């Protein structure tokens, strides 16, 4: 498995004319394989999830996501998209920058669900990491599949 952290240095030392440093194809493929293993394990435990490229702007399906990051922050991470996030009410609150109430509730609920999926993967033997990004945002990373899967 390709360690996502090895690309941080390369990304930050890259020529200024290169705005985005994309991980090499073999690294991205290894992360996609890992993401698929994560999807299978979470589905096995009752969490149906979708594997998505984090960089492709597409509508997010409702439910759990296993994101493959080809650019910084690199690697595989978990995410959640609640149905209410597609509502007009939620969109209006986001546009009006009203973080309390519904937006806060959705954020906390998503964090609870992501932590539950994360815990399942950790118990299954996946190597995982909670990576503090900025402010109160944490990236729930999956770094490696279990060496001895539970069957």
N, C-alpha and C positions, 0 to 999 in steps of 0.2 A: 504494500500500500504506500502511496506517495504522501509524505508528510506535507501538509499544506503550509506549515510555518517556514519551510525552506525557501518559499517564494517571496516572503515579506522583504528580505534583504535585497533580493534581485529587483523587486518592484521599486524600492526606495532608492536604489542606486542606478536605476535605468536612466538613460539619456533623457534630458528634459523635453526633447522633441517627441518622445513617446509618452502620450498622455495616460495610457492604460497598459499595464503589463499583464498579459494573458498567460496563464500557466501553459506549459507544453501539452501537446495532444495526449501523450501517454499518461501524464498525471491526471488530466481531465477524464480519460477513459477509466483509470483506476478508481476515481471518485464516483463515476457513474455505476461501476460494478458494485462498489460499497453501498451506494444509495439503493440499489436494487436489493441487496441483501437486507438492508434496513427495512425497506418496504415489505419484504416477505415476512420478516420477523414481527413487525408491528401488526401486519394483517393476521398473522397466526395467533396473536394475543388479543385481537378484536379492535385494533386501530387501523381501519383502512386509510391509507395515505397515498398521495400522488407524488411521483418523482418529477421535479421540475428543474429547469435551468434557471438560476437566480437572475441571470442577465437578460433573458428574453422577456420583453414586455408583453405579457399575455394576461388575459383575465384569470385570476386565481380561482380554482375550483374551491368550493366550500370543503372544509375539513383539514386534515393533516397534510403537511407537505414535507418532503425530504428534498432540500434544495442543494443543488450542485453549483458551487461558486467557482467560476472560471477565472475571475479577477478577484482582487482583494475584497473580502476576507479569505478567499480560497477554501476549497474543501467541501465537506458535507455538513449540513446543519438542518435542524428541525424548525418547523414553523406551523402556524395554525391560522386558518381564515374562517371566521364565524359568519353564518348566514346574514346576521344583522349588519355586517359591514357593507353589504350590497344595497342596503336600504337608503331611501332618500333622506330619512331623518339622520342617519349616521353621516352621510356625505355632507349634509348641511352643517352639522356640528363640526366636522373636520374643517370645512371651508371657513366657518366663522371662528375657528380656533377656540372651541369650547372644550377644553380637555377634561373637565370634571363631568360627573354623571355617566352617560352612556359610553363615552370614549374611554374613560378610566375603567369602567366595569368590563368592557370588552378586552382591554389590555390585560387586566388582572386575570380574567377568565382564560385568555389565551396562554398566559404564563403558567397557570395551573395545569392546563392540558399538555402543554409542551413539557413541563417537568414530569408529568406522568409518563409520557412516551419515553422521555429520557431515562427515567428510572427503570422502565421495562427493558430498555436496551442495555443498561448497565447490569441489571440482574441477569440478562442473557449472556453476558460476557463480552459485549462490545466495549472497546476502549472509547470513553467519552470524556468531554471536557466542557465545563461552563466557562466561557471566555467573555470577560467584561469588555465591552466595546466603548461605550461613551454614556455619560449621564447614568440613567438607570436601565440601560439596554444591555442584555446579555445574549450572546450567541451560544446556542446549545449544539455543540459540535459532536460529530461522530468521527473518530479518527481511524478506527480499525475494527474489522469483524472479529468475532471470537475465534480463538485458536482451537477451542474444543466446543463446538456448538452443542446445545442441550437438545437431545432428540427424544 
